[in-house]
Amino acid sequence: MGRGRPIAPGEVFYLGRLRWRPEDGPALLTFLQELTDADPWQRERMIKNALAGGLTSQTTAGPQAGEDDETTNLIEKLLEGEW
């Protein structure tokens, strides 16, 4: 008989160190600073919201409609393994 709670469905992704560079833009810097200061449960929601719909007001708001260029570039870099 196992101990503890059962394993939740899905996959776990560990995101390594992330360096902001000036060419990444100020919106990404603000997002990363807010992400660093957020509670662990809030970080997960912020990352999912950013990937789903943009970097604006991710601390409390849900996903935004549409996708801006900075978010597109962020997703492309993540998918290409540049981070």
DAFEN-V626445 format. One record per backbone hydrogen bond with DSSP energy under -1.0 kcal/mol. NH is the residue of the N-H (numbers start at 0). CO is the residue of the C=O. E is the energy in kcal/mol with one decimal. If there is no record, write none. Layout:
nh/co/e
NH/CO/E
NH/CO/E
This chain:
nh/co/e
23/20/-2.8
24/21/-1.5
28/24/-1.4
29/25/-2.5
30/26/-2.3
31/27/-2.8
32/28/-2.3
33/29/-2.4
34/30/-2.7
35/31/-2.2
36/32/-1.6
42/38/-2.1
43/39/-1.4
44/40/-1.1
45/41/-2.5
46/42/-2.6
47/43/-2.2
48/44/-2.6
49/45/-2.6
50/46/-2.4
51/47/-2.0
52/48/-2.2
53/49/-1.8
60/56/-1.3
71/67/-2.3
72/68/-2.6
73/69/-2.2
74/70/-2.8
75/71/-2.5
76/72/-2.4
77/73/-2.3
78/74/-2.7
79/75/-2.0
81/76/-2.4
